[in-house]
């Protein structure tokens, strides 16, 4: 089984080398605690569509990662997770600056976890809201 506690400690120390996807998106951990995670990500020109707004799938990916990390703080030593459902509502376009994603865990059951994430821009404007369900896989 994957050592989520070790991974989270490594991430908190500023070392994200074990998660290439975070590096690919340039996502940085800002805060993590029981049932909560906050990441930030700059909006880079490579993320933009022809109309000058950020591609939405990358915003959803940020929310998914942030919820997953909030869940990791609640897992037992023999538990792993996989996203089974994710719903997203885009509220406003992301055009520049930095996005911040804050996720909280709504409910952790025996086999499913439900979490929510709000993504905001530098001005605090809500860009998107996501809700996701993750499956807990046990050894």
C-alpha positions in Angstrom: 0.0 0.0 0.0 1.1 3.6 -0.7 2.5 5.5 2.3 0.2 8.6 2.2 1.5 9.9 5.5 5.1 9.8 4.3 4.1 11.4 1.0 2.2 14.2 2.7 5.2 15.0 5.0 7.5 15.0 1.9 5.0 17.4 0.2 4.8 19.7 3.2 8.6 20.0 3.2 8.4 21.4 -0.3 9.4 18.3 -2.2 6.8 17.4 -4.8 9.2 15.1 -6.8 7.1 12.0 -6.1 4.0 13.6 -7.8 4.9 14.6 -11.4 1.3 15.7 -12.0 1.6 18.5 -9.4 4.8 19.6 -11.0 3.2 19.5 -14.5 0.5 21.8 -13.4 2.9 23.8 -11.2 0.6 23.2 -8.2 2.0 24.1 -4.8 0.7 23.0 -1.5 -0.2 25.9 0.8 -1.9 24.2 3.7 -2.9 20.7 4.7 -4.6 19.4 7.9 -7.1 16.8 8.8 -9.9 16.8 6.2 -8.6 19.9 4.4 -6.1 20.9 1.7 -5.3 24.1 -0.1 -3.2 24.4 -3.3 -2.3 27.3 -5.6 -1.5 27.2 -9.3 -0.4 30.0 -11.6 -2.4 30.5 -14.8 0.3 30.0 -17.4 0.0 30.9 -21.1 0.1 27.2 -22.0 -3.2 26.7 -20.1 -5.1 29.3 -22.2 -7.6 28.7 -24.9 -7.9 30.9 -28.1 -10.4 33.1 -26.4 -8.0 34.1 -23.5 -9.5 32.0 -20.8 -8.0 29.0 -19.0 -9.0 25.5 -20.3 -11.6 24.2 -17.9 -10.3 20.6 -17.6 -7.1 21.9 -15.9 -9.2 23.7 -13.3 -11.2 20.4 -12.7 -7.9 18.5 -12.4 -6.7 21.0 -9.8 -9.9 20.5 -7.8 -9.6 16.7 -8.1 -6.0 16.7 -6.8 -6.9 19.1 -3.9 -9.9 16.9 -2.8 -7.7 13.8 -3.0 -5.0 15.4 -0.8 -7.6 16.4 1.8 -8.8 12.8 1.8 -5.2 11.5 2.2 -5.1 13.1 5.6 -7.9 10.8 6.8 -6.8 7.4 5.4 -5.7 4.4 7.4 -2.5 2.6 6.7 -4.3 0.0 4.6 -6.4 2.3 2.5 -6.0 3.8 -0.9 -8.3 6.0 -3.0 -9.6 6.4 -6.5 -11.9 9.0 -7.9 -15.2 7.5 -9.0 -17.3 10.6 -9.7 -16.7 14.3 -10.0 -19.1 17.1 -10.7 -18.0 20.6 -11.5 -19.7 23.9 -12.0 -17.8 26.7 -13.7 -18.9 30.0 -12.2 -16.5 32.5 -13.9 -13.7 32.4 -16.4 -10.1 32.2 -15.2 -8.0 34.8 -17.2 -4.7 35.3 -15.4 -2.9 35.4 -12.1 -3.1 32.5 -9.6 -5.8 30.1 -8.7 -6.4 28.8 -5.2 -8.2 25.5 -4.5 -9.6 24.8 -1.1 -11.0 21.3 -0.4 -12.9 20.0 2.6 -14.1 16.5 3.2 -17.9 16.3 3.7 -18.1 12.6 4.7 -15.8 9.6 5.0 -17.6 6.3 5.2 -16.3 2.7 5.1 -16.0 2.6 1.3 -16.7 6.1 -0.1 -15.5 9.6 0.7 -17.2 12.8 -0.5 -15.3 16.0 -0.7 -15.9 19.6 -2.0 -13.6 22.1 -3.5 -13.9 25.8 -4.3 -11.4 27.4 -6.8 -10.9 31.1 -6.6 -8.8 33.7 -8.4 -6.5 36.4 -6.9 -9.5 38.6 -6.2 -11.3 35.9 -4.3 -13.8 35.5 -7.1 -15.2 31.9 -7.3 -14.1 30.3 -10.5 -15.5 26.8 -10.0 -17.1 24.5 -7.4 -16.5 20.7 -7.5 -17.9 17.8 -5.6 -16.2 14.4 -5.9 -16.7 10.9 -4.6 -13.7 8.7 -4.0 -13.7 4.9 -3.5 -11.6 3.6 -0.6 -9.7 0.5 -1.6 -8.6 -1.7 1.3 -5.8 -4.2 1.3 
